[in-house]
Amino acid sequence: MTRGDWERVLRTALRVRHYALRTEQTYFQWSRQFLEFHAEVALGDLTAAHVQVFLEYLAVGRNVAASTQNQALSALLFFFEKVLGRELGKLNETLRAKRGRKLPVVLSREEVRGLLNATGGTTGLMLRLMYGAGLRLMECVRLRVKDVDLARELISVRAGKGDKDRSVPIPRVLGGELEAHRERLQFLQVADRRDGLPGVYLPDALGVKYPRAGEEFAWQWFFPTKGLMNDPRSGLRRRHHLHKNTLGAPVKAAARMAGIDKQVSCHTLRHSYATHLVEDGVDIRSIQELLGHKSVETTMIYTHVATPASRRVHSPLDR
């Protein structure tokens, strides 16, 4: 295999296994960096030792975080197995970096109120939805019209982290705002059909089985872009959902306006949602289901940052 062939083989291996587009892009990025790092080595001569040298360079030379190092290792394990057809033995066990437990950044209820009051429009609605329903950023931007059931007051999160579906309640205070947003989407849908635009992207083989489904209102993105974009896979120029980076700057600006001296991101709202549920006495298993965590141990981290009145420990200095 030549160095020009590996991209095609890697892309095929990822898509046959229905890996997410972001995972595909990440695996390509690490595979390309690895091959550029060992540019003088032929593909057939690459071994586990070359992977070890590359990972040591990331850890020592670039001082990357443990999660970044593990992401690179996962990508290279896939590359070696599916592209080069070689196993790397126990490299997964010996080179996987240990990740220390880090407490999440959590906003107080007053800080959340200040942050949300400093935002408006679609950005404000998305932030309120992420905090009010505990959504991840990508879960929010990938919502479709059919996933927001206003009658039943439920949001269906499709293919969340770990490719899992779940349902979460819609905050009742957002019902009217979501309904008004949905009505605006209907006008956009009519305009797109009038302009003869291709339907939106459909997951898996739905686009082949139901070629016109992407034109139906139910499948439209709930938070679409104002302009058109080239589909990263098909190349079709169509309407896409908002990019994940769209909210980064507005969130930081809102935090500054609210006088919040913390490192705030969209995910901070999800951490705050979970922590406030713990403080309200919601049982940890229910919170696990709402967040879509595979293990309850992941959810337990919020018990370490929550401060319900019944659990507060008073410092002896206060006495």
N, C-alpha and C positions, 0 to 999 in steps of 0.2 A: 504494500500500500504506500502510495506517495503522500507527501504532506498536503497535496491538494485534494486528496480523497477523504481525509478524515472528517471534514466538516459535513459532507453528505452522509457518511455513515453514522456520525453522531446525531445528526438531525433526525434521521430515520429511526434510530434506536429510541430517541426521546419521544417522538410522536407516536410510534407504535405502542408505547407504554402510557400514552396520554399524560405526559408531564405538562405542567403549566408553562405558559409562555415565559414567565419570569424565571422559572427554573431552567428552561432551555437557554435563555440568554445568559444566566449565571454560569451554567456548565460550560458554555462556549467561551465565556470570558476567562475562566480559570484554565481551561484546556489550552487556549491560545497563549496565555501568559506562561504556562508551563513549557510549551513547545518553544516559545521565544527565548526563555531562560536557558534551555538546552538546545539552542539552534544548531550547534555543531554535531549533535548526536542524531543518528538515523533513527527513524521510528522503530524499526525492528530491534534496535539495541537498547531501547529505553527499559529500565528495570525499576524495582522498588527502591533501589539505592538513589536513583535520580529523583524520585518523589520525595524521599527523606531529605535530600539536600535542598530541594525547592521549599519544603515546608520549614526547614530550619532557617532558610533565608527570610521567609515571611515572618517567622517568630522573632528572630534576632535582628536581621537587617532592616526590616520594615516595622517591626514592633506591632504587628497586627493583634487584634483581640482574639481570645480563644475561639469565639464563635466564628470569626472570619477564617481562622486556620482550619477549623472543622468543616466549614463550608467548602474550602478548597480541597480538602482531603476527600470529601464525599464526591465532588465533581471528578477528581482524578481516579478514584476507585471505579466509577462508572465508565470513564473514558478507557481505562485499561481493560476492563472486563468486556464492554460492549463494542469497542472500536478495535482495540488491539488483540482481543481474545485471550487475555492473560489475567490470571488471578494474582493479587498482591499478598496473598497469605495472611499473616496476622498483623499486617501493617495498620489495619483499621483499629486494632486494640492498642498497639504500641505507640502510634503517633497521634491518636485523638487527644486533643488538649483538654485538660480538666477545667471546667467552668465553675468558678466560685458563685455562691448564691449572692445576688445583688438585690437589694430592696428596690422596688419600683418608686418612681417619683409620683406622688399623689397630691392632688389639690384638695384644699378644704372646700366645704360647700360654698362658703363665701367667695373663695377664689374662682370656683366654677361659675358662680353667678356673675362675677365681674367679667370673666373671660367671654361668656356667652352674650352678655349685654354689650360687649364691644364689637360684636360681629352682626352682620345682617345679610339679607338676601339668601341666595342659594348656599353660600359658604356658612352662614349662621345656621341654616336649617340642617346642613350636613353635620356640623359640630354638635348641635343639640341632639341629633339622632344617634351619633356615636356615643355621646354620654348617656342619653336616655335609654338606649338599648344595648349598650356594651359592644358595639360593632367595631371590628378592626377597620382600618382605613380602606383596604382593598375590598372588604366585604361591603362597605358602604358605596364605593364608587361603582361596583359591579352589580348593584341592585337593578332589577328590571321591573317594569310596571306590574307584572303579574306577581312579583314577590312581595309587594306591599298591599296587604289585604286590610283595607280600612274598615270594612264591615265587621270583620272578626278581630280587628285590632291586633294583627299579627304580622310579623315580618318573617319571611322564609329566607334564611341564609343558605345559598346554594354553593356547594363545593368550597366550604371554608377551609381553614388550615387542616391538612390531613385529608382533604377531599371529602369532608363530612358535611351533611346538611343538618340544620337545626332550626327551630322556631323560637322567636323572642317576642315579647309583647311590645306593642307600640305605645309610647307614652301618650296618655289621653290628651295632654295639653298640646300635643303636636297634630292632633287629628285635623283641625281646620286648616292649618298651614300646609299639611301634606295633601289635602284635598285640593286646595287652590293650586299647588304646584302641579298636581296631576292634570288639572284642567289646562294649564299652560302647555303641558306636554302634548295634549290632544291637538292643539293648534299647530304645534311644531310637526306632529305626525302628518297632519293634513298637508302642510306645506312641502314636506319631504316627498310625499306620494305624488303631489302635483308636479314636482320637479323631476320625478322619475329616478330618484336616488336608489341605489341598491339597498336591500334590507340590511339590518344590523347583523353583526357576526353572531352565529349560533354555535353552541358548544358541540363537541364530538361530531357525530355524523348527521345531526338534525338538519343541517343545511342541505344535505344530499337527499335525505328522506322526505323533507318538507321544504322544497326550494322557495316557496313564497311565505313561509312562516316568519322570516326576518322582516317582512313588511307589515306584519300584524302589530297592533298597538300593544298587546300584552307582552310582546318580546322586546319592546323598546327599552333603552337604558333609562333608568329613573333620574339619573344625573348626567345628561348628555353634554357633549361639547357644543359650543356655539357654532364653530366652523366644522368643516369636513377634514378627515384625516385619511392617509393611506393605511389600509389594513396591514399590520406588520407581517402577516403570513401570506395572504392572497394578493396583496398589492392593490385591492379595490379601494377606490376613494368613496368613503361612506362616513356616516356619523358614528362616533365612538363614545365611550363613556369618558368622563373627566380623568385626566392623568393624576396619578397619586401625588405628584409634586405640586398640584394646583393649590393645595391647602397649607403647604408648609410655611410660606411667608406670611399669609394672613393670620395663622395661629400665633406665630411669634410676635407679630405686630399687635394682636389683640392682648397677648400676655403683657407686653410693655405698657399698653394703654391702661390695663387693669392694675398695673403696679405689682405684678407677680414676679418675684425674684427667684424663679426656679427654671430649670431646663424643661420647657413645655413643648410637647409635640401632640399630634393627634392621638397617639397611643396613650398619652397621659390621661386622656378622658376615659379610656377603657379601664385603665388602672383605678381611676377615681370612682368609676361606676361600681366596680367589684368591691372596693374598699368600703364604700358607703353602704352597700348591701350588707356586708359583714357587720358594720356598725349598727345597722337597723335590725340585726338579729336574724337575718335570713340564713337558713342552714347551708353549710358548705357544699353539700351535694347538689342542691338546687342551683347555687351559683356556678358550680362546675358545668352543669348542663346549659345554663344561660350563656356561659362564655365559650362553650364548645371545647373544653379541655379534655384531652384523652385520659389524663390521670388526675385524681383529686389532689395529689401532692403538688401539682403545679398551682392549683387554686389556693392551697394552704398558705402560699406566700403572703396573701392579703391579710391573713390573721396577724401577721407580724407588723403590719403598718396601720391596721385599724385600731381605733381607740374608743370603743364603746364605753359608756360611763361605768358599767358594771365591772369592766376589766382594767380600768386605769389604776396603775400603781403609783402611789404618791412617794415622792422623794423624801427621805428623812430630813433634808434641808428645809422642806416646807413646814416641818413640824417643829 
